[in-house]
Amino acid sequence: QVQLVESGGGLVQAGGSLRLSCAASESRFNFYVMGWYRQAPGKQRESVASISSGGGTNYADSVKGRFTISEDNVKNTVYLQMNSLKPEDTAVYYCNARSLSGFSYGWGQGTQVTVSS
C-alpha cells in the first residue's frame, strides 16, 4: 500500500506563506495524478490543486494565483507553495494519489494549516 506523508503545516498570519510537502513511498510515476485536498471543520473535503504525470496542473478557483503545486520526481515528493494566505485557507491539508481512471491509492494523515487574521 502506498504511503503518503505530509509535512509543513503550521500557524501563520494572514498574508504569510507556507510550503507543504508530500512524500510518497514509491515512484511518483506509478500514479497518474497527485493532488492536495483540504477539509475545514464542518465542511466537506475539497480539491485544492493537482499535478499529472505529464506536468499539467489544476487549481481550485479560490487558490488560483496564490498557491503553486510542484513535484520533485527524484524525491517522489509533491509540494504546495501557499502564498498570501487567508483565514479561510485554514484546514487540514491532505495529499492524494490517483490512477488515470480515478482510483485512489490512498491518503496521507494530513497536516494542519491555521491562518490567523
DRENMAR-17694 format. One record per atom (N, C-alpha, C, O): residue number from 1; residue in three letters; z, x, y. Coordinates in nm, 4 decimals. Atoms other than C-alpha are relative to their C-alpha. Layout:
[r NUM; ALA; [Z; X; Y]],
...
***
This chain:
[r 1; GLN; [0.0000; 0.0835; -0.1179]],
[r 1; GLN; [0.0000; 0.0000; 0.0000]],
[r 1; GLN; [0.0000; 0.0880; 0.1242]],
[r 1; GLN; [0.0698; 0.1891; 0.1308]],
[r 2; VAL; [0.0105; -0.0770; -0.1231]],
[r 2; VAL; [-0.0890; 0.1250; 0.3440]],
[r 2; VAL; [0.1302; -0.0105; 0.0786]],
[r 2; VAL; [0.1897; -0.1179; 0.0884]],
[r 3; GLN; [-0.1156; 0.0006; -0.0894]],
[r 3; GLN; [0.1995; 0.2244; 0.5666]],
[r 3; GLN; [-0.0472; 0.0294; 0.1411]],
[r 3; GLN; [-0.1234; 0.1232; 0.1645]],
[r 4; LEU; [0.0311; -0.0158; -0.1410]],
[r 4; LEU; [0.1672; 0.1888; 0.9415]],
[r 4; LEU; [0.1325; 0.0160; 0.0732]],
[r 4; LEU; [0.2211; -0.0686; 0.0612]],
[r 5; VAL; [-0.1256; -0.0291; -0.0683]],
[r 5; VAL; [0.4388; 0.3404; 1.1575]],
[r 5; VAL; [-0.0261; 0.0099; 0.1498]],
[r 5; VAL; [-0.0966; 0.0993; 0.1965]],
[r 6; GLU; [0.0152; 0.0004; -0.1448]],
[r 6; GLU; [0.4562; 0.2554; 1.5268]],
[r 6; GLU; [0.1138; 0.0790; 0.0657]],
[r 6; GLU; [0.2238; 0.0911; 0.0117]],
[r 7; SER; [-0.1008; -0.0680; -0.0816]],
[r 7; SER; [0.6404; 0.4541; 1.7899]],
[r 7; SER; [-0.0440; -0.0038; 0.1445]],
[r 7; SER; [-0.1592; -0.0347; 0.1750]],
[r 8; GLY; [0.0348; -0.0132; -0.1406]],
[r 8; GLY; [0.6547; 0.4954; 2.1645]],
[r 8; GLY; [0.0476; -0.1112; 0.0904]],
[r 8; GLY; [0.0296; -0.1046; 0.2120]],
[r 9; GLY; [-0.0499; 0.1078; -0.0838]],
[r 9; GLY; [0.8128; 0.1743; 2.2809]],
[r 9; GLY; [0.1218; 0.0433; 0.0802]],
[r 9; GLY; [0.1755; 0.1525; 0.0616]],
[r 10; GLY; [-0.1169; -0.0312; -0.0800]],
[r 10; GLY; [1.0934; 0.1607; 2.5306]],
[r 10; GLY; [0.0141; -0.0943; 0.1163]],
[r 10; GLY; [-0.0529; -0.1973; 0.1244]],
[r 11; LEU; [-0.0263; 0.0779; -0.1206]],
[r 11; LEU; [1.2234; 0.0261; 2.8582]],
[r 11; LEU; [-0.0652; 0.0700; 0.1179]],
[r 11; LEU; [-0.0462; 0.1900; 0.1381]],
[r 12; VAL; [0.0698; -0.0570; -0.1145]],
[r 12; VAL; [1.0116; 0.0782; 3.1680]],
[r 12; VAL; [-0.0012; -0.1016; 0.1133]],
[r 12; VAL; [0.0014; -0.2224; 0.0894]],
[r 13; GLN; [0.0084; 0.0906; -0.1143]],
[r 13; GLN; [0.9982; -0.0653; 3.5175]],
[r 13; GLN; [-0.1431; -0.0495; 0.0185]],
[r 13; GLN; [-0.2391; 0.0154; -0.0230]],
[r 14; ALA; [0.1317; 0.0550; -0.0302]],
[r 14; ALA; [0.7120; -0.2839; 3.6284]],
[r 14; ALA; [-0.0822; 0.1024; 0.0769]],
[r 14; ALA; [-0.0327; 0.1681; 0.1686]],
[r 15; GLY; [0.0873; -0.0987; -0.0604]],
[r 15; GLY; [0.4161; -0.0706; 3.7265]],
[r 15; GLY; [-0.0036; 0.1320; -0.0744]],
[r 15; GLY; [-0.0876; 0.2175; -0.0468]],
[r 16; GLY; [-0.0069; -0.1230; 0.0766]],
[r 16; GLY; [0.5102; 0.2006; 3.4815]],
[r 16; GLY; [-0.0972; 0.0034; -0.1158]],
[r 16; GLY; [-0.1793; -0.0868; -0.1329]],
[r 17; SER; [0.0921; -0.0221; 0.1119]],
[r 17; SER; [0.3315; 0.3326; 3.1737]],
[r 17; SER; [0.0759; 0.0370; -0.1263]],
[r 17; SER; [0.1855; 0.0930; -0.1218]],
[r 18; LEU; [-0.0480; -0.0416; 0.1311]],
[r 18; LEU; [0.3940; 0.3782; 2.8040]],
[r 18; LEU; [-0.1212; 0.0262; -0.0881]],
[r 18; LEU; [-0.2281; -0.0311; -0.0669]],
[r 19; ARG; [0.1040; -0.0202; 0.0999]],
[r 19; ARG; [0.1862; 0.5112; 2.5174]],
[r 19; ARG; [0.0585; -0.0244; -0.1379]],
[r 19; ARG; [0.1531; 0.0423; -0.1797]],
[r 20; LEU; [-0.0410; 0.0308; 0.1365]],
[r 20; LEU; [0.2286; 0.3603; 2.1741]],
[r 20; LEU; [-0.0873; 0.0753; -0.0982]],
[r 20; LEU; [-0.2052; 0.1000; -0.0731]],
[r 21; SER; [0.0730; -0.0670; 0.1069]],
[r 21; SER; [0.1282; 0.5383; 1.8570]],
[r 21; SER; [0.0173; -0.0770; -0.1304]],
[r 21; SER; [0.1222; -0.1361; -0.1557]],
[r 22; CYS; [-0.0050; 0.0620; 0.1326]],
[r 22; CYS; [0.0466; 0.4009; 1.5126]],
[r 22; CYS; [-0.0596; 0.0991; -0.0989]],
[r 22; CYS; [-0.1797; 0.1262; -0.0970]],
[r 23; ALA; [0.0447; -0.0967; 0.0992]],
[r 23; ALA; [0.0271; 0.6498; 1.2290]],
[r 23; ALA; [-0.0208; -0.0703; -0.1335]],
[r 23; ALA; [0.0690; -0.1373; -0.1844]],
[r 24; ALA; [0.0327; 0.0599; 0.1301]],
[r 24; ALA; [-0.1454; 0.5356; 0.9096]],
[r 24; ALA; [0.0211; 0.1014; -0.1117]],
[r 24; ALA; [0.0054; 0.2219; -0.0921]],
[r 25; SER; [-0.0307; -0.0874; 0.1148]],
[r 25; SER; [-0.0581; 0.6738; 0.5664]],
[r 25; SER; [-0.1251; 0.0463; -0.0740]],
[r 25; SER; [-0.1164; 0.1270; -0.1665]],
[r 26; GLU; [0.1236; -0.0442; 0.0614]],
[r 26; GLU; [-0.4236; 0.7131; 0.4716]],
[r 26; GLU; [-0.1090; 0.0072; 0.1043]],
[r 26; GLU; [-0.0874; -0.0267; 0.2206]],
[r 27; SER; [0.1075; -0.0214; -0.0948]],
[r 27; SER; [-0.7568; 0.7856; 0.6289]],
[r 27; SER; [-0.0328; -0.1256; 0.0785]],
[r 27; SER; [-0.0412; -0.2355; 0.0237]],
[r 28; ARG; [0.0329; 0.1115; -0.0866]],
[r 28; ARG; [-0.8409; 0.5677; 0.9229]],
[r 28; ARG; [-0.1321; -0.0631; -0.0426]],
[r 28; ARG; [-0.1552; -0.1814; -0.0178]],
[r 29; PHE; [0.1316; 0.0519; 0.0371]],
[r 29; PHE; [-1.1900; 0.5298; 0.7802]],
[r 29; PHE; [0.0042; -0.0876; -0.1248]],
[r 29; PHE; [-0.0987; -0.1378; -0.1699]],
[r 30; ASN; [-0.0154; 0.0984; 0.1078]],
[r 30; ASN; [-1.0507; 0.3259; 0.4924]],
[r 30; ASN; [0.0074; -0.1414; 0.0554]],
[r 30; ASN; [0.0030; -0.2388; -0.0198]],
[r 31; PHE; [-0.0107; 0.1311; -0.0632]],
[r 31; PHE; [-1.0211; 0.0426; 0.7445]],
[r 31; PHE; [-0.1176; -0.0203; 0.0937]],
[r 31; PHE; [-0.1698; 0.0750; 0.1515]],
[r 32; TYR; [0.1084; 0.0264; -0.0933]],
[r 32; TYR; [-1.2884; -0.1296; 0.9458]],
[r 32; TYR; [0.0515; -0.0047; 0.1434]],
[r 32; TYR; [-0.0103; 0.0498; 0.2348]],
[r 33; VAL; [-0.0537; 0.0129; -0.1349]],
[r 33; VAL; [-1.0702; -0.2124; 1.2421]],
[r 33; VAL; [0.1513; 0.0214; -0.0021]],
[r 33; VAL; [0.2209; -0.0202; -0.0947]],
[r 34; MET; [-0.1437; -0.0121; -0.0205]],
[r 34; MET; [-0.7275; -0.1134; 1.3642]],
[r 34; MET; [0.0314; -0.0602; 0.1358]],
[r 34; MET; [-0.0446; -0.0470; 0.2318]],
[r 35; GLY; [-0.0299; 0.0696; -0.1245]],
[r 35; GLY; [-0.5533; -0.3087; 1.6293]],
[r 35; GLY; [0.1481; -0.0070; 0.0308]],
[r 35; GLY; [0.2342; 0.0190; -0.0533]],
[r 36; TRP; [-0.1360; 0.0234; -0.0477]],
[r 36; TRP; [-0.2441; -0.3751; 1.8310]],
[r 36; TRP; [0.0166; -0.1483; 0.0308]],
[r 36; TRP; [-0.0697; -0.2122; 0.0910]],
[r 37; TYR; [-0.0390; 0.1373; -0.0266]],
[r 37; TYR; [-0.0757; -0.7118; 1.8453]],
[r 37; TYR; [0.1370; 0.0034; 0.0656]],
[r 37; TYR; [0.2065; 0.1049; 0.0608]],
[r 38; ARG; [-0.1348; 0.0086; -0.0561]],
[r 38; ARG; [0.2343; -0.8276; 2.0277]],
[r 38; ARG; [0.0550; -0.1398; -0.0179]],
[r 38; ARG; [-0.0189; -0.2378; -0.0269]],
[r 39; GLN; [-0.0668; 0.1284; 0.0133]],
[r 39; GLN; [0.4877; -1.1020; 1.9917]],
[r 39; GLN; [0.1219; -0.0019; 0.0899]],
[r 39; GLN; [0.2160; 0.0754; 0.0720]],
[r 40; ALA; [-0.1119; 0.0185; -0.0902]],
[r 40; ALA; [0.7178; -1.2120; 2.2686]],
[r 40; ALA; [0.0931; -0.1066; -0.0576]],
[r 40; ALA; [0.0494; -0.1883; -0.1388]],
[r 41; PRO; [-0.0940; 0.0997; 0.0521]],
[r 41; PRO; [1.0307; -1.4193; 2.1986]],
[r 41; PRO; [-0.0497; -0.1427; 0.0217]],
[r 41; PRO; [-0.0879; -0.1802; 0.1326]],
[r 42; GLY; [0.0414; 0.1386; -0.0092]],
[r 42; GLY; [0.9406; -1.7790; 2.1228]],
[r 42; GLY; [-0.1492; -0.0225; 0.0059]],
[r 42; GLY; [-0.1947; -0.1357; 0.0224]],
[r 43; LYS; [0.1457; 0.0128; -0.0084]],
[r 43; LYS; [0.5687; -1.7074; 2.1238]],
[r 43; LYS; [-0.0654; 0.0490; -0.1282]],
[r 43; LYS; [-0.0042; 0.1204; -0.2076]],
[r 44; GLN; [0.0756; -0.0450; 0.1162]],
[r 44; GLN; [0.3028; -1.6526; 1.8608]],
[r 44; GLN; [-0.0483; 0.1430; 0.0201]],
[r 44; GLN; [-0.0656; 0.1894; 0.1328]],
[r 45; ARG; [0.0571; -0.1341; -0.0071]],
[r 45; ARG; [0.1763; -1.3077; 1.7776]],
[r 45; ARG; [-0.1428; -0.0097; 0.0513]],
[r 45; ARG; [-0.2194; -0.0963; 0.0088]],
[r 46; GLU; [0.1341; 0.0022; -0.0583]],
[r 46; GLU; [-0.1356; -1.2307; 1.9781]],
[r 46; GLU; [-0.0632; 0.1377; -0.0061]],
[r 46; GLU; [0.0047; 0.2403; -0.0044]],
[r 47; SER; [0.0748; -0.1247; 0.0012]],
[r 47; SER; [-0.4060; -0.9694; 1.9637]],
[r 47; SER; [-0.0017; 0.0602; 0.1400]],
[r 47; SER; [-0.0206; -0.0106; 0.2389]],
[r 48; VAL; [0.0012; -0.0708; -0.1282]],
[r 48; VAL; [-0.3891; -0.7088; 2.2388]],
[r 48; VAL; [-0.1262; 0.0847; 0.0143]],
[r 48; VAL; [-0.1969; 0.0765; 0.1148]],
[r 49; ALA; [0.1150; -0.0896; -0.0052]],
[r 49; ALA; [-0.6573; -0.4539; 2.1575]],
[r 49; ALA; [-0.0359; 0.0420; -0.1417]],
[r 49; ALA; [0.0496; 0.0445; -0.2302]],
[r 50; SER; [0.0429; -0.0461; 0.1309]],
[r 50; SER; [-0.8628; -0.3328; 1.8641]],
[r 50; SER; [-0.1106; 0.1029; 0.0158]],
[r 50; SER; [-0.1794; 0.1084; 0.1177]],
[r 51; ILE; [0.1050; -0.1013; 0.0012]],
[r 51; ILE; [-1.0936; -0.0469; 1.7744]],
[r 51; ILE; [-0.0605; 0.0047; -0.1394]],
[r 51; ILE; [0.0116; 0.0123; -0.2390]],
[r 52; SER; [0.0683; -0.0005; 0.1283]],
[r 52; SER; [-1.3548; -0.0462; 1.5000]],
[r 52; SER; [-0.0268; 0.1431; -0.0444]],
[r 52; SER; [-0.0093; 0.2379; 0.0322]],
[r 53; SER; [0.0286; -0.1331; 0.0532]],
[r 53; SER; [-1.4528; 0.2436; 1.2783]],
[r 53; SER; [-0.1164; 0.0649; 0.0735]],
[r 53; SER; [-0.1319; 0.1870; 0.0700]],
[r 54; GLY; [0.1104; -0.0541; -0.0776]],
[r 54; GLY; [-1.7618; 0.2812; 1.4961]],
[r 54; GLY; [0.0374; 0.0330; 0.1427]],
[r 54; GLY; [-0.0443; 0.0829; 0.2201]],
[r 55; GLY; [-0.0482; -0.0325; -0.1337]],
[r 55; GLY; [-1.5511; 0.3181; 1.8067]],
[r 55; GLY; [-0.0045; -0.1156; 0.0991]],
[r 55; GLY; [0.0397; -0.1007; 0.2130]],
[r 56; GLY; [0.0027; 0.1143; -0.0898]],
[r 56; GLY; [-1.6110; -0.0266; 1.9540]],
[r 56; GLY; [0.1390; -0.0539; 0.0247]],
[r 56; GLY; [0.2225; -0.0566; -0.0657]],
[r 57; THR; [-0.1324; 0.0473; -0.0368]],
[r 57; THR; [-1.3146; -0.1711; 2.1385]],
[r 57; THR; [-0.0050; -0.1424; 0.0542]],
[r 57; THR; [-0.1065; -0.1866; 0.1080]],
[r 58; ASN; [-0.0167; 0.1334; -0.0549]],
[r 58; ASN; [-1.1928; -0.5168; 2.2325]],
[r 58; ASN; [0.1400; -0.0117; 0.0581]],
[r 58; ASN; [0.2354; 0.0470; 0.0071]],
[r 59; TYR; [-0.1292; 0.0171; -0.0663]],
[r 59; TYR; [-0.9132; -0.6225; 2.4647]],
[r 59; TYR; [0.0230; -0.1469; 0.0337]],
[r 59; TYR; [-0.0706; -0.2220; 0.0610]],
[r 60; ALA; [-0.0367; 0.1311; -0.0514]],
[r 60; ALA; [-0.7274; -0.9387; 2.5470]],
[r 60; ALA; [-0.0235; -0.0003; 0.1509]],
[r 60; ALA; [-0.0065; 0.1020; 0.2172]],
[r 61; ASP; [0.0269; 0.0088; -0.1430]],
[r 61; ASP; [-0.8166; -1.0622; 2.8942]],
[r 61; ASP; [0.1216; 0.0428; 0.0826]],
[r 61; ASP; [0.1068; 0.1001; 0.1906]],
[r 62; SER; [-0.1223; -0.0276; -0.0754]],
[r 62; SER; [-0.4553; -1.0195; 3.0021]],
[r 62; SER; [0.0296; 0.1488; 0.0155]],
[r 62; SER; [0.1115; 0.1869; 0.0990]],
[r 63; VAL; [-0.0283; -0.1437; -0.0073]],
[r 63; VAL; [-0.4630; -0.6424; 2.9454]],
[r 63; VAL; [-0.1218; 0.0825; 0.0406]],
[r 63; VAL; [-0.1113; 0.2039; 0.0577]],
[r 64; LYS; [0.1213; -0.0736; -0.0380]],
[r 64; LYS; [-0.8201; -0.5501; 3.0394]],
[r 64; LYS; [0.0216; 0.0733; 0.1310]],
[r 64; LYS; [0.0747; 0.0183; 0.2275]],
[r 65; GLY; [-0.0144; -0.0823; -0.1195]],
[r 65; GLY; [-0.8265; -0.2692; 3.2909]],
[r 65; GLY; [0.1349; 0.0687; 0.0106]],
[r 65; GLY; [0.1533; 0.1564; 0.0951]],
[r 66; ARG; [-0.1335; -0.0615; -0.0041]],
[r 66; ARG; [-0.4638; -0.1776; 3.2213]],
[r 66; ARG; [0.0317; 0.0770; -0.1290]],
[r 66; ARG; [0.0974; 0.1811; -0.1251]],
[r 67; PHE; [-0.0286; -0.0615; 0.1299]],
[r 67; PHE; [-0.4498; -0.0903; 2.8502]],
[r 67; PHE; [-0.1263; 0.0662; -0.0549]],
[r 67; PHE; [-0.2379; 0.0196; -0.0321]],
[r 68; THR; [0.1114; -0.0686; 0.0650]],
[r 68; THR; [-0.6670; 0.1538; 2.6578]],
[r 68; THR; [0.0393; 0.0353; -0.1427]],
[r 68; THR; [0.1426; 0.0979; -0.1661]],
[r 69; ILE; [-0.0214; -0.0348; 0.1406]],
[r 69; ILE; [-0.6897; 0.1832; 2.2795]],
[r 69; ILE; [-0.0890; 0.1191; -0.0348]],
[r 69; ILE; [-0.2044; 0.1269; 0.0073]],
[r 70; SER; [0.0757; -0.1171; 0.0425]],
[r 70; SER; [-0.7986; 0.5110; 2.1251]],
[r 70; SER; [0.0521; 0.0443; -0.1358]],
[r 70; SER; [0.1506; -0.0092; -0.1867]],
[r 71; GLU; [-0.0440; -0.0456; 0.1322]],
[r 71; GLU; [-0.7696; 0.6986; 1.7998]],
[r 71; GLU; [-0.0265; 0.1487; -0.0170]],
[r 71; GLU; [-0.1148; 0.2065; 0.0462]],
[r 72; ASP; [0.0177; -0.1389; 0.0416]],
[r 72; ASP; [-0.7343; 1.0454; 1.6540]],
[r 72; ASP; [-0.0238; -0.0054; -0.1499]],
[r 72; ASP; [0.0696; -0.0251; -0.2276]],
[r 73; ASN; [0.0349; 0.0163; 0.1406]],
[r 73; ASN; [-0.9179; 1.0410; 1.3231]],
[r 73; ASN; [0.0567; 0.1101; -0.0881]],
[r 73; ASN; [0.0750; 0.0901; -0.2082]],
[r 74; VAL; [-0.0591; -0.1105; 0.0772]],
[r 74; VAL; [-0.7745; 1.3755; 1.2150]],
[r 74; VAL; [0.1444; -0.0344; -0.0346]],
[r 74; VAL; [0.1910; -0.0078; -0.1454]],
[r 75; LYS; [-0.1407; 0.0362; 0.0205]],
[r 75; LYS; [-0.4202; 1.2460; 1.2552]],
[r 75; LYS; [0.0168; -0.1402; -0.0568]],
[r 75; LYS; [0.1289; -0.1832; -0.0837]],
[r 76; ASN; [-0.0071; 0.1386; 0.0490]],
[r 76; ASN; [-0.5080; 0.8950; 1.1309]],
[r 76; ASN; [0.0939; -0.0833; 0.0863]],
[r 76; ASN; [0.1745; -0.1614; 0.0358]],
[r 77; THR; [-0.0903; 0.0633; -0.0952]],
[r 77; THR; [-0.3358; 0.7665; 1.4420]],
[r 77; THR; [-0.0792; -0.0754; 0.1059]],
[r 77; THR; [-0.1803; -0.0274; 0.1572]],
[r 78; VAL; [0.0589; 0.0810; -0.1059]],
[r 78; VAL; [-0.4248; 0.4909; 1.6848]],
[r 78; VAL; [0.1023; -0.0095; 0.1133]],
[r 78; VAL; [0.2224; -0.0228; 0.0898]],
[r 79; TYR; [-0.0870; 0.0016; -0.1168]],
[r 79; TYR; [-0.2853; 0.4869; 2.0368]],
[r 79; TYR; [-0.0287; -0.1228; 0.0869]],
[r 79; TYR; [-0.1387; -0.1779; 0.0849]],
[r 80; LEU; [0.0183; 0.1018; -0.1028]],
[r 80; LEU; [-0.2334; 0.2222; 2.3008]],
[r 80; LEU; [0.0642; 0.0509; 0.1274]],
[r 80; LEU; [0.1867; 0.0532; 0.1403]],
[r 81; GLN; [-0.0484; -0.0432; -0.1307]],
[r 81; GLN; [-0.2043; 0.3570; 2.6526]],
[r 81; GLN; [0.0149; -0.1230; 0.0876]],
[r 81; GLN; [-0.0817; -0.1959; 0.1104]],
[r 82; MET; [-0.0293; 0.1193; -0.0791]],
[r 82; MET; [-0.0409; 0.0918; 2.8676]],
[r 82; MET; [0.0415; 0.0428; 0.1407]],
[r 82; MET; [0.1448; 0.1071; 0.1598]],
[r 83; ASN; [-0.0272; -0.0323; -0.1395]],
[r 83; ASN; [-0.0538; 0.1303; 3.2445]],
[r 83; ASN; [0.0239; -0.1286; 0.0792]],
[r 83; ASN; [-0.0083; -0.2384; 0.0338]],
[r 84; SER; [-0.0253; 0.1151; -0.0886]],
[r 84; SER; [0.0522; -0.0970; 3.5308]],
[r 84; SER; [0.0697; -0.1126; -0.0760]],
[r 84; SER; [0.0292; -0.2286; -0.0692]],
[r 85; LEU; [-0.0690; 0.0975; 0.0834]],
[r 85; LEU; [0.2937; -0.2713; 3.3008]],
[r 85; LEU; [0.0656; -0.1094; 0.0833]],
[r 85; LEU; [0.1135; -0.0865; 0.1944]],
[r 86; LYS; [-0.0577; 0.1180; -0.0644]],
[r 86; LYS; [0.4172; -0.6169; 3.3911]],
[r 86; LYS; [0.1119; -0.0563; -0.0875]],
[r 86; LYS; [0.1131; -0.0338; -0.2085]],
[r 87; PRO; [-0.1063; 0.0609; 0.0815]],
[r 87; PRO; [0.7286; -0.8067; 3.2819]],
[r 87; PRO; [-0.0545; -0.0862; -0.1138]],
[r 87; PRO; [0.0069; -0.0944; -0.2202]],
[r 88; GLU; [0.0577; 0.0846; 0.1044]],
[r 88; GLU; [0.5028; -1.0409; 3.0855]],
[r 88; GLU; [-0.0588; 0.0800; -0.1159]],
[r 88; GLU; [-0.1015; 0.0214; -0.2154]],
[r 89; ASP; [0.0424; -0.0845; 0.1116]],
[r 89; ASP; [0.3988; -0.7446; 2.8690]],
[r 89; ASP; [0.1152; 0.0253; -0.0976]],
[r 89; ASP; [0.0947; 0.0836; -0.2040]],
[r 90; THR; [-0.1154; -0.0181; 0.0854]],
[r 90; THR; [0.7494; -0.7447; 2.7219]],
[r 90; THR; [-0.0194; -0.0711; -0.1328]],
[r 90; THR; [-0.0458; -0.1913; -0.1363]],
[r 91; ALA; [0.0231; 0.0552; 0.1336]],
[r 91; ALA; [0.7199; -0.7967; 2.3462]],
[r 91; ALA; [0.0262; 0.1093; -0.1031]],
[r 91; ALA; [0.0462; 0.2259; -0.0693]],
[r 92; VAL; [0.0058; -0.0970; 0.1093]],
[r 92; VAL; [0.7397; -0.6312; 2.0086]],
[r 92; VAL; [-0.1474; 0.0225; -0.0301]],
[r 92; VAL; [-0.2223; -0.0727; -0.0517]],
[r 93; TYR; [0.1388; -0.0361; 0.0234]],
[r 93; TYR; [0.4129; -0.4483; 1.9538]],
[r 93; TYR; [-0.0158; 0.0484; -0.1438]],
[r 93; TYR; [0.0607; 0.1316; -0.1925]],
[r 94; TYR; [0.0266; -0.0307; 0.1400]],
[r 94; TYR; [0.2684; -0.4242; 1.6036]],
[r 94; TYR; [-0.1391; 0.0597; -0.0166]],
[r 94; TYR; [-0.2327; 0.0270; 0.0564]],
[r 95; CYS; [0.1287; -0.0588; 0.0375]],
[r 95; CYS; [-0.0093; -0.2189; 1.4530]],
[r 95; CYS; [-0.0506; -0.0693; -0.1264]],
[r 95; CYS; [0.0280; -0.1092; -0.2124]],
[r 96; ASN; [0.0600; 0.0669; 0.1150]],
[r 96; ASN; [-0.2509; -0.3689; 1.2015]],
[r 96; ASN; [-0.1313; 0.0664; -0.0369]],
[r 96; ASN; [-0.2028; 0.1184; 0.0488]],
[r 97; ALA; [0.1277; -0.0529; 0.0488]],
[r 97; ALA; [-0.5403; -0.2522; 0.9865]],
[r 97; ALA; [-0.0682; -0.1079; -0.0836]],
[r 97; ALA; [-0.0049; -0.1739; -0.1659]],
[r 98; ARG; [0.0750; 0.1059; 0.0693]],
[r 98; ARG; [-0.8153; -0.4827; 0.8566]],
[r 98; ARG; [-0.1317; 0.0521; -0.0532]],
[r 98; ARG; [-0.1866; 0.1512; -0.0052]],
[r 99; SER; [0.1316; -0.0307; 0.0537]],
[r 99; SER; [-1.1275; -0.4708; 0.6480]],
[r 99; SER; [-0.1068; -0.0750; 0.0807]],
[r 99; SER; [-0.0746; -0.1520; 0.1712]],
[r 100; LEU; [0.1106; 0.0673; -0.0680]],
[r 100; LEU; [-1.4704; -0.5898; 0.7631]],
[r 100; LEU; [0.0087; -0.1518; -0.0187]],
[r 100; LEU; [-0.0300; -0.2279; 0.0700]],
[r 101; SER; [-0.0104; 0.1436; 0.0283]],
[r 101; SER; [-1.4008; -0.9282; 0.6015]],
[r 101; SER; [0.1240; -0.0629; 0.0602]],
[r 101; SER; [0.1440; -0.1839; 0.0498]],
[r 102; GLY; [-0.1199; 0.0523; -0.0627]],
[r 102; GLY; [-1.0738; -0.9624; 0.7871]],
[r 102; GLY; [0.1251; 0.0134; -0.0824]],
[r 102; GLY; [0.2328; -0.0270; -0.0384]],
[r 103; PHE; [-0.1182; -0.0202; 0.0838]],
[r 103; PHE; [-0.8421; -0.8726; 0.5013]],
[r 103; PHE; [0.0959; 0.0940; 0.0703]],
[r 103; PHE; [0.0565; 0.2004; 0.1180]],
[r 104; SER; [-0.1010; -0.0827; -0.0648]],
[r 104; SER; [-0.5168; -0.7365; 0.6426]],
[r 104; SER; [0.0656; 0.0923; -0.1017]],
[r 104; SER; [0.1147; 0.0482; -0.2057]],
[r 105; TYR; [-0.0626; -0.0982; 0.0874]],
[r 105; TYR; [-0.3888; -0.4182; 0.4855]],
[r 105; TYR; [0.1515; 0.0087; 0.0228]],
[r 105; TYR; [0.2242; 0.0709; -0.0547]],
[r 106; GLY; [-0.1429; -0.0017; -0.0232]],
[r 106; GLY; [-0.0502; -0.4706; 0.6378]],
[r 106; GLY; [0.0345; 0.0232; 0.1456]],
[r 106; GLY; [-0.0521; 0.0480; 0.2295]],
[r 107; TRP; [-0.0517; -0.0133; -0.1348]],
[r 107; TRP; [0.1645; -0.4430; 0.9455]],
[r 107; TRP; [0.1053; 0.1093; 0.0064]],
[r 107; TRP; [0.1734; 0.1379; -0.0921]],
[r 108; GLY; [-0.1098; -0.0904; -0.0216]],
[r 108; GLY; [0.3916; -0.1834; 1.0895]],
[r 108; GLY; [0.1281; -0.0773; 0.0271]],
[r 108; GLY; [0.1291; -0.2004; 0.0254]],
[r 109; GLN; [-0.1304; 0.0625; -0.0213]],
[r 109; GLN; [0.7574; -0.2504; 1.1626]],
[r 109; GLN; [0.0170; -0.0498; 0.1427]],
[r 109; GLN; [0.1092; -0.1257; 0.1724]],
[r 110; GLY; [-0.0046; 0.0422; -0.1395]],
[r 110; GLY; [0.6904; -0.2994; 1.5317]],
[r 110; GLY; [0.0807; 0.0945; 0.0871]],
[r 110; GLY; [0.1716; 0.1630; 0.0402]],
[r 111; THR; [-0.0740; -0.0797; -0.0968]],
[r 111; THR; [0.8101; -0.1230; 1.8429]],
[r 111; THR; [0.0205; -0.0855; 0.1255]],
[r 111; THR; [-0.0730; -0.1491; 0.1743]],
[r 112; GLN; [-0.0353; 0.0865; -0.1122]],
[r 112; GLN; [0.9869; -0.2957; 2.1309]],
[r 112; GLN; [-0.0437; 0.0620; 0.1319]],
[r 112; GLN; [-0.0168; 0.1789; 0.1594]],
[r 113; VAL; [0.0357; -0.0385; -0.1362]],
[r 113; VAL; [0.8403; -0.2753; 2.4792]],
[r 113; VAL; [0.0669; -0.0994; 0.0945]],
[r 113; VAL; [0.0466; -0.2203; 0.0836]],
[r 114; THR; [-0.0692; 0.0842; -0.0967]],
[r 114; THR; [1.0555; -0.4072; 2.7620]],
[r 114; THR; [-0.0353; 0.0490; 0.1403]],
[r 114; THR; [-0.0147; 0.1656; 0.1739]],
[r 115; VAL; [0.0387; -0.0331; -0.1366]],
[r 115; VAL; [0.9283; -0.4158; 3.1193]],
[r 115; VAL; [0.0910; -0.0764; 0.0952]],
[r 115; VAL; [0.0930; -0.1995; 0.0949]],
[r 116; SER; [-0.0913; 0.0637; -0.0937]],
[r 116; SER; [1.1851; -0.4833; 3.3886]],
[r 116; SER; [-0.0665; -0.0189; 0.1352]],
[r 116; SER; [-0.1510; 0.0605; 0.1764]],
[r 117; SER; [0.0600; 0.0306; -0.1310]],
[r 117; SER; [1.0980; -0.6384; 3.7224]],
[r 117; SER; [0.0757; 0.0672; 0.1127]],
[r 117; SER; [0.0390; 0.0522; 0.2292]],
***
